[in-house]
Amino acid sequence: MTSYASAFCLGLLCLFCCSSVTQGEQALDCCLKVSQAPIPKRIVKGYEKQVKGQGCDINAVVFTSLRNRKLCAPTNPSWVKDLMVAVDTKLKWCREKSFRPKRCQGLQE
């Protein structure tokens, strides 16, 4: 009977360790805080939205720079919305040109 109990405890320990590693990995992909400073259009190549409750603690817009850095911004300010529209417009233009112009190189598809 003790072998069953020890096997059960070992199984619980393994389950706990595996789940804690997974939760820790999710935090690395999330913005933990946002910057209120405007981000220049010329350095942004794409963005994605981070939603609170889907593995992350806060809502944010995560912009990707030309150097592949993640820049976290709040969702509400007008400069964030303007920047998202500018990125979408540039991507649309570049898709129409098949990403051939030099200014389209490095953009996220």
HUGI-V478083 format. One record per residue. N is the residue number from 1. PSI is psi in whole degrees, -180 to 180 (* if undefined). OMEGA is omega in whole degrees, 0 to 359 (999 if undefined). NEAR is the number of other ideal C-beta (glycine too) atoms within 8 Angstrom. Layout:
N_PSI_OMEGA_NEAR, N_PSI_OMEGA_NEAR
//
This chain:
1_-32_179_4, 2_-29_179_5, 3_-36_176_6, 4_-42_181_7, 5_-43_179_8, 6_-36_177_8, 7_-40_178_8, 8_-45_179_8, 9_-40_178_8, 10_-41_178_8, 11_-43_177_8, 12_-40_179_8, 13_-44_179_8, 14_-42_179_8, 15_-43_179_8, 16_-45_181_8, 17_-43_181_8, 18_-41_182_8, 19_-33_180_8, 20_-31_177_8, 21_-41_180_8, 22_-44_179_8, 23_-37_178_8, 24_-36_179_8, 25_-35_180_8, 26_-37_182_10, 27_-28_180_8, 28_-25_182_6, 29_-3_185_7, 30_150_170_11, 31_129_178_11, 32_-22_175_6, 33_163_181_6, 34_156_178_9, 35_138_179_7, 36_-10_182_5, 37_130_178_4, 38_146_180_5, 39_131_180_10, 40_138_179_6, 41_-36_188_8, 42_-16_182_4, 43_-1_185_8, 44_133_177_16, 45_-9_179_9, 46_177_178_10, 47_163_171_11, 48_157_181_7, 49_136_176_9, 50_127_184_14, 51_130_177_7, 52_137_178_8, 53_-9_177_4, 54_47_179_6, 55_-6_181_5, 56_157_185_13, 57_-21_183_5, 58_157_170_11, 59_140_179_8, 60_164_169_13, 61_124_183_13, 62_106_178_13, 63_143_176_14, 64_127_181_13, 65_169_178_11, 66_-22_177_7, 67_18_177_5, 68_31_174_5, 69_145_178_6, 70_124_181_8, 71_117_185_11, 72_128_181_12, 73_154_176_14, 74_163_185_10, 75_-23_190_8, 76_-33_186_4, 77_150_182_8, 78_-32_180_5, 79_-30_178_7, 80_-45_179_12, 81_-41_178_8, 82_-40_180_8, 83_-39_177_15, 84_-42_178_10, 85_-42_180_8, 86_-42_179_10, 87_-44_179_14, 88_-42_179_8, 89_-45_180_8, 90_-42_178_11, 91_-40_178_12, 92_-45_179_8, 93_-43_181_9, 94_-35_176_12, 95_-42_179_9, 96_-31_180_6, 97_10_180_9, 98_31_178_5, 99_27_181_10, 100_-39_181_5, 101_152_183_7, 102_-36_182_4, 103_-8_178_6, 104_-11_182_12, 105_134_178_6, 106_-4_179_5, 107_151_178_11, 108_133_177_6, 109_*_999_5
//
